[in-house]
Amino acid sequence: MSEASTSASAPRGIGSSVWKVAVVAVIGPFMTQLDSTVVNVSLSTISHTLDASIATAQWVVSGYLLAMALMLPLNGWFVDRIGAKRLYLICFSTFTLASILCGASRTMGELIAARVFQGLVGGVLAPMTQMMIARVAGKNMARVMGYTALPILLAPILGPVLAGTILARAAWSWLFYLNVPIGILGVVLAVLLLPRDTMSLQKRPFDFPGFVLISPGLVAFIYGLQNASHTEGQWVLLAGVVFLAGFLAHAVRKGSSALIDVTIFTQRTFSVAATTQFFANGLLFGRQLVVPLYLIGGCGLSAAHAGWLIASTGIGMMCLFPLLGFLTDRYGCRAVSAGGALLAFLSTLPFLWMIGHQFSATWAVISLFLAGAGQGTITIPSISAAYSSIPKARLAVANTALNIAQRVGGPISTTLLAAVISLTVRDHTGAQPQEFLMTFVALSCLHLLAFAAATMLPVRIHRSSEA
């Protein structure tokens, strides 16, 4: 038995080989989360510097997220042919290169193209953390993931602060060059610490028709939503719906051999949990788009000041995360997740009040802290419910499907919110606070949808009888 297997099966303690893998695996989500947070906080500055509208600049965010969603289903296929360690090294190196290309961009078109390329790589990289830890941690996976969540949760705290500090002293390009030392560290540690690849003897065939249907379908759907006020956008939206419907029919016909096994959504608990995750991720990225624009463009705060305020969201997430196991055991999955969604909704009300009255930095910090606490509370119980409802043999399929639901929520919510901003805010760099009223109303409605989904989760988590 290998050292990794021994460590994984040991009833007490966690072997050093597990921690070596965990240290390497956590750098990936830390870097991608930090990158996303920094870019979202700085979107207003970047769009102003490159002389682009917010509707165009939001593709820096939604294009990246959409590209990630498109590549998620290919993760398992690549691992079969390349191996986990080789794939991780390739993705980390390429993501670092893409960051350099982003920083070297001189037009908004170049930046969006570089971000899409970065998202394509990030989509393959994103699911690998849980997979690599699961391979070596065994029954200790929950404990290991709990410990390794800390640096990932630090990213939303460090991101706004770093963004504000960099923009106050240097050009926006350095926001992306920030990834270079992290990428180099990740590659070096992966070479030294990750175990050798064990190549699979069974290679799953690639569902090319499915990929061809879902790839342009999602792009057309998101682009059509963004431009639904124009005839061209409506036709593109219709084309996206047709492509996605075609993929759904294709996936139902192919079953488990499809690029995304949609039959897994017939399991009620899993589908409800996936819907909750869709809205939860939409809230996360929607808030990252709206709040910085309001603070900087509507309230006239500096990027540094706004960054320090927004950092309280990450602190809220970090404070609640260690308590989630205890809260879920005591009060149940539904109560904790729905309670978190309700708390996140209540956190938007002070912003609605400030828009109609007067900005208060104190209320902004309190609201953003509560938003972070609620955001973190929605996620973990619903993820636990999703995986506990699926037999062990289908966990890999569930991981892919759940990741798709999570990632698609981001670009759809940011696209919808950017459309509201474009219709109601005349100049996002110098707007009146009142112009953001409808944007926060829309954000509040997204919170209510997340709450509604969470109330349909099971009261308690029950492991599938086949697991």
C-alpha positions in Angstrom: 0.0 0.0 0.0 1.3 3.4 -0.9 2.1 6.2 1.6 -0.8 8.2 0.3 -3.2 5.3 0.7 -2.0 4.6 4.2 -2.5 8.2 5.1 -5.9 8.3 3.6 -7.1 5.3 5.4 -5.6 6.0 8.8 -8.3 6.6 11.4 -6.2 9.1 13.4 -4.0 11.9 12.2 -3.3 13.1 8.7 -0.1 11.9 7.0 2.5 14.4 5.7 1.9 13.2 2.1 -1.7 14.4 2.4 -0.6 17.9 3.5 1.9 18.1 0.7 -0.8 17.6 -1.9 -3.1 19.9 0.0 -0.6 22.7 0.1 -0.1 22.5 -3.7 -3.8 22.0 -4.5 -4.9 25.1 -2.5 -2.6 27.5 -4.4 -4.8 27.1 -7.5 -8.1 28.3 -6.1 -6.3 30.9 -4.1 -4.8 32.4 -7.2 -7.9 32.2 -9.3 -10.1 33.7 -6.5 -7.6 36.5 -5.8 -7.4 37.2 -9.5 -11.2 37.4 -9.9 -11.6 39.6 -6.8 -8.9 42.0 -7.9 -10.3 42.4 -11.3 -13.9 42.9 -10.1 -12.9 45.6 -7.7 -10.8 47.4 -10.4 -13.3 47.1 -13.3 -14.4 50.7 -13.1 -10.8 51.9 -13.2 -9.8 49.6 -16.0 -12.8 50.5 -18.2 -12.1 54.2 -17.6 -8.4 53.9 -18.5 -9.2 51.9 -21.7 -12.1 54.2 -22.6 -14.7 51.5 -22.7 -18.3 51.3 -21.5 -19.3 49.2 -18.5 -21.4 47.0 -20.8 -18.2 46.2 -22.7 -15.9 46.1 -19.7 -18.1 43.6 -17.9 -17.0 41.0 -20.5 -13.7 41.1 -18.6 -15.6 39.3 -15.9 -18.4 37.4 -17.6 -16.1 36.3 -20.5 -13.7 34.8 -18.0 -16.4 33.1 -16.0 -18.1 31.7 -19.2 -14.8 30.4 -20.5 -14.3 28.6 -17.2 -17.8 27.1 -17.4 -17.1 25.8 -20.9 -14.0 24.0 -19.9 -15.2 22.4 -16.7 -16.6 19.2 -18.4 -13.2 18.5 -20.0 -11.3 18.2 -16.7 -11.9 14.4 -16.3 -11.2 13.8 -20.0 -7.8 15.6 -19.8 -6.8 13.9 -16.6 -7.3 10.5 -18.2 -5.0 11.3 -21.1 -2.4 13.6 -19.4 -2.5 12.7 -15.8 -3.3 14.9 -12.8 0.2 16.2 -12.0 1.0 17.0 -15.7 -2.3 18.7 -16.2 -1.9 20.8 -13.0 1.6 21.9 -14.1 0.3 22.7 -17.6 -2.6 24.7 -16.3 -0.6 26.6 -13.7 2.0 27.6 -16.2 -0.5 28.6 -18.8 -2.6 30.6 -16.3 0.5 32.5 -15.3 1.3 33.2 -19.0 -2.3 34.3 -19.6 -2.0 36.8 -16.6 1.1 38.3 -18.3 -0.9 38.7 -21.5 -3.7 40.4 -19.6 -1.3 42.9 -18.1 0.3 43.5 -21.5 -3.1 44.4 -23.1 -3.4 47.9 -24.5 -7.1 47.8 -25.6 -10.3 46.5 -24.0 -10.6 43.9 -26.9 -7.1 42.6 -26.2 -7.8 42.4 -22.4 -11.1 40.5 -23.0 -9.4 38.1 -25.3 -6.6 37.5 -22.8 -9.2 37.0 -20.0 -11.2 34.5 -22.1 -7.9 32.5 -22.6 -7.2 32.8 -18.9 -10.7 31.5 -18.2 -10.3 28.5 -20.5 -7.3 27.4 -18.5 -8.9 28.3 -15.2 -11.9 26.1 -16.1 -9.7 23.0 -16.3 -7.7 24.0 -13.2 -10.7 24.8 -10.9 -12.1 21.3 -10.2 -8.7 19.8 -9.6 -8.4 20.9 -5.9 -11.1 18.6 -4.6 -10.1 15.8 -6.8 -6.4 15.8 -5.8 -7.2 16.0 -2.1 -9.8 13.3 -2.4 -7.3 10.9 -3.9 -5.0 11.1 -0.9 -7.1 12.2 2.0 -9.8 9.5 2.0 -12.0 9.7 5.1 -10.0 12.8 6.2 -11.2 14.8 3.2 -13.7 16.9 5.2 -11.0 17.8 7.8 -8.4 18.6 5.2 -10.8 20.7 3.1 -11.8 22.6 6.3 -8.2 23.5 7.0 -7.3 24.4 3.4 -10.3 26.6 3.1 -8.6 29.3 5.1 -6.2 30.6 2.5 -8.9 30.5 -0.2 -11.1 32.6 2.1 -8.2 35.0 2.5 -8.3 35.8 -1.2 -11.5 38.0 -1.1 -10.0 39.9 1.9 -6.6 40.5 0.3 -8.0 41.1 -3.2 -9.7 44.5 -2.6 -6.9 45.7 -0.4 -4.2 44.8 -2.9 -6.2 46.2 -5.8 -6.6 49.5 -4.0 -3.0 49.7 -3.1 -1.7 48.8 -6.6 -4.1 51.3 -8.3 -3.0 54.0 -5.9 0.7 53.5 -6.8 1.0 51.8 -10.2 -0.8 51.1 -13.5 -3.7 48.6 -13.7 -1.4 46.1 -15.5 0.2 45.2 -12.2 -3.1 43.7 -11.1 -2.4 40.8 -13.4 1.3 40.7 -12.9 0.5 39.9 -9.3 -0.2 36.3 -10.4 3.3 35.7 -11.7 5.1 35.0 -8.4 2.2 33.0 -7.2 2.2 30.9 -10.4 5.9 30.3 -10.2 5.6 29.1 -6.6 2.7 26.8 -7.5 4.7 25.2 -10.4 7.8 24.7 -8.2 5.8 23.1 -5.3 3.8 20.9 -7.8 7.0 19.5 -9.2 8.4 18.8 -5.8 5.4 17.7 -3.8 2.7 16.1 -6.0 2.9 12.3 -6.4 3.6 10.8 -9.8 0.7 10.3 -12.2 -1.0 6.9 -12.6 -2.4 6.8 -16.1 -5.9 5.5 -16.5 -6.3 2.4 -18.7 -9.9 3.3 -19.6 -10.1 6.4 -21.7 -13.5 7.9 -22.0 -14.4 9.0 -25.5 -14.8 12.7 -26.1 -18.4 13.9 -26.8 -17.5 16.3 -29.6 -21.1 16.9 -30.7 -22.1 17.8 -27.2 -19.1 20.2 -26.9 -20.0 21.9 -30.2 -23.6 22.4 -29.0 -23.0 23.7 -25.5 -20.0 25.9 -26.3 -21.6 28.4 -28.8 -24.9 27.9 -27.0 -23.7 29.4 -23.7 -21.8 32.2 -25.4 -24.8 33.2 -27.6 -27.1 32.9 -24.6 -25.0 35.3 -22.4 -24.3 37.7 -25.3 -28.0 37.8 -26.1 -28.9 38.6 -22.5 -26.5 41.5 -22.5 -27.9 42.9 -25.7 -31.6 41.8 -25.4 -32.7 45.5 -25.9 -31.5 45.3 -29.5 -32.9 43.2 -32.3 -29.5 41.6 -33.0 -29.2 40.6 -29.3 -32.6 39.0 -29.4 -31.8 36.9 -32.4 -28.5 35.8 -30.8 -30.3 35.0 -27.5 -32.8 32.8 -29.5 -29.9 31.0 -31.2 -28.3 30.4 -27.8 -31.6 28.9 -26.5 -31.8 26.6 -29.6 -28.2 25.4 -29.2 -28.7 24.7 -25.5 -32.0 22.9 -26.1 -30.2 20.8 -28.7 -27.5 20.0 -26.2 -30.1 19.0 -23.6 -31.8 16.6 -26.1 -28.4 15.2 -27.1 -27.3 14.7 -23.5 -30.6 13.0 -22.6 -30.1 10.6 -25.5 -26.5 9.8 -24.7 -27.0 9.5 -21.0 -23.8 9.0 -18.9 -21.6 9.2 -22.0 -22.6 12.8 -22.7 -20.2 15.6 -22.0 -22.5 16.6 -19.1 -24.7 13.9 -17.7 -27.9 15.8 -17.3 -29.8 12.8 -15.9 -28.2 13.4 -12.6 -30.6 16.4 -12.2 -33.5 14.1 -11.9 -32.4 13.5 -8.3 -34.5 16.2 -6.5 -32.0 17.0 -3.7 -29.2 17.3 -6.1 -31.1 19.6 -8.5 -32.3 21.8 -5.6 -28.7 22.0 -4.3 -27.4 22.8 -7.7 -30.0 25.6 -8.1 -29.0 27.0 -4.8 -25.4 27.0 -5.8 -26.3 28.7 -9.1 -27.9 31.6 -7.3 -25.2 31.7 -4.6 -22.4 32.0 -7.1 -24.5 34.6 -9.0 -24.8 36.7 -5.8 -21.1 36.5 -5.2 -20.0 37.8 -8.6 -23.0 40.1 -8.9 -22.1 41.8 -5.6 -18.5 42.1 -6.7 -19.6 43.9 -9.8 -22.2 46.2 -8.3 -20.7 47.3 -4.9 -17.4 48.6 -6.2 -19.1 50.6 -9.0 -21.5 52.1 -6.4 -18.8 53.0 -3.9 -16.3 54.4 -6.5 -18.6 55.8 -9.1 -21.7 56.7 -7.0 -20.1 57.7 -3.7 -16.8 59.1 -5.0 -14.6 56.9 -2.9 -11.0 56.1 -4.0 -10.2 52.6 -5.1 -8.1 52.1 -2.0 -10.9 53.2 0.4 -13.5 51.1 -1.4 -11.1 48.1 -1.3 -10.8 48.3 2.5 -14.6 48.5 2.9 -15.2 45.5 0.5 -12.6 43.4 2.4 -15.2 43.1 5.2 -17.1 40.7 3.0 -14.3 38.2 3.1 -13.9 38.7 6.8 -17.6 37.8 7.3 -17.2 34.6 5.3 -14.1 33.6 7.3 -15.8 34.2 10.6 -18.8 31.9 9.8 -17.0 29.2 7.9 -15.5 27.4 10.9 -19.0 27.2 12.5 -20.8 25.7 9.6 -20.2 22.0 10.6 -21.6 22.7 14.1 -24.6 24.7 12.8 -25.5 22.2 10.2 -25.4 19.3 12.6 -27.5 21.1 15.1 -30.1 23.0 12.9 -30.0 21.1 9.7 -29.0 21.8 6.1 -32.2 23.7 5.1 -32.2 26.1 8.1 -28.6 27.0 7.8 -28.5 27.5 4.1 -31.8 29.4 4.0 -30.8 31.4 7.0 -27.6 32.5 5.2 -29.5 33.5 2.1 -31.9 35.6 4.3 -29.0 37.2 6.1 -27.4 38.1 2.8 -30.7 39.6 1.6 -31.0 41.7 4.7 -27.5 43.0 4.1 -28.7 44.7 0.9 -31.3 46.8 2.7 -28.8 49.3 4.3 -27.5 50.0 0.8 -31.0 50.8 -0.4 -31.4 53.1 2.5 -28.1 54.8 1.9 -28.9 55.4 -1.8 -32.0 57.3 -0.7 -30.4 59.2 2.2 -26.7 59.4 2.9 -23.7 57.1 2.5 -22.3 55.7 5.8 -19.0 53.9 5.8 -20.0 52.2 9.1 -23.2 50.8 7.7 -21.4 49.8 4.5 -18.9 47.7 6.6 -21.6 46.2 8.7 -23.7 45.3 5.6 -20.8 43.8 3.6 -19.7 41.8 6.7 -23.2 40.4 7.0 -23.3 39.7 3.2 -20.1 37.7 3.5 -21.4 35.8 6.5 -24.6 35.0 4.7 -22.8 34.1 1.5 -20.5 31.6 3.1 -23.5 30.0 5.0 -25.5 29.4 1.9 -22.7 27.4 0.1 -21.3 24.6 2.3 -24.6 23.0 3.5 -26.0 22.9 0.0 -22.8 21.4 -1.4 -23.0 18.8 1.4 -26.6 18.0 0.5 -25.7 17.6 -3.2 -22.9 15.1 -2.6 -24.7 13.2 0.1 -27.6 12.5 -2.2 -25.4 10.8 -4.9 -24.0 7.3 -4.8 -20.2 7.1 -4.5 -19.9 5.7 -8.0 -21.4 8.9 -9.5 -19.5 11.5 -7.4 -17.2 12.4 -10.3 -20.3 13.1 -12.5 -21.9 15.1 -9.7 -18.8 17.2 -9.3 -18.8 18.1 -13.0 -22.5 18.9 -13.0 -22.4 20.9 -9.8 -19.4 22.9 -10.9 -21.2 23.8 -14.2 -24.2 25.1 -12.2 -22.0 27.1 -10.0 -19.9 28.7 -12.7 -22.8 29.6 -15.1 -24.5 31.5 -12.3 -21.7 34.1 -12.3 -21.8 35.3 -15.9 -25.6 35.3 -16.1 -26.0 37.4 -13.0 -23.2 39.9 -13.9 -24.7 40.2 -17.4 -28.1 40.9 -16.1 -26.9 43.4 -13.6 -24.6 45.1 -16.1 -27.7 45.5 -18.4 -29.6 47.2 -15.5 -26.6 49.5 -14.9 -26.4 50.4 -18.5 -30.1 51.4 -18.6 -30.1 53.3 -15.3 -26.6 54.7 -14.7 -25.6 57.4 -17.2 -21.9 57.6 -16.3 -20.5 54.9 -13.9 -17.4 56.9 -13.2 -19.3 60.0 -11.9 -22.9 58.9 -11.2 -25.4 60.1 -8.6 -26.0 57.5 -5.8 -29.7 57.5 -6.7 -28.9 56.1 -10.1 -27.9 52.7 -8.5 -31.3 52.2 -6.9 -32.7 49.8 -9.5 -29.3 47.9 -9.6 -29.5 47.1 -5.9 -33.2 46.2 -6.2 -32.2 43.7 -8.9 -29.4 42.4 -6.6 -31.9 42.0 -3.8 -34.3 40.0 -6.1 -31.4 37.6 -6.8 -31.0 37.2 -3.0 -34.7 36.3 -2.7 -34.3 33.7 -5.4 -31.4 32.1 -3.6 -33.5 32.1 -0.4 -36.4 30.4 -2.2 -34.1 27.7 -3.5 -32.5 27.1 -0.1 -35.8 26.6 1.5 -36.4 23.5 -0.7 -33.2 21.7 0.5 -33.7 18.7 2.8 -34.1 19.4 6.5 -31.2 17.0 7.3 -28.5 15.6 5.1 -29.0 11.9 4.4 -26.4 9.8 2.7 -27.6 7.9 -0.4 -28.3 4.3 0.3 -26.1 3.3 -2.6 -23.1 5.3 -1.3 
